Amino acid sequence: MEAPQYVAARVQRALAEDDRTSELGIRVDVRGDQLFLRGHVTGEEHRRLMERVAQEAAPELHVHNELQVVQVREPGEDEHLD
């Protein structure tokens, strides 16, 4: 069986390199046959894609998607510096 840190690195690489996700800031933890995704993403669709890519990269593990969706808003008024 592959060491947990190698599985986590493989999944992180897949999340970073897959065109559907291209995500570097996600924490991947492996505990036994469980894989946990933790961090923040910008939408529910992106959250689902992250889970799918992780499952494809480590099909032998059960993926727990603990990613949180954050709301990204348009900037407010311009800031004026004097």
Secondary structure by P-SEA (a helix, b strand, c coil): cccaaaaaaaaaaaaacccccccccbbbbbcccbbbbbcccccaaaaaaaaaaaaaacccbbbbccbbbbbbbccccccccc
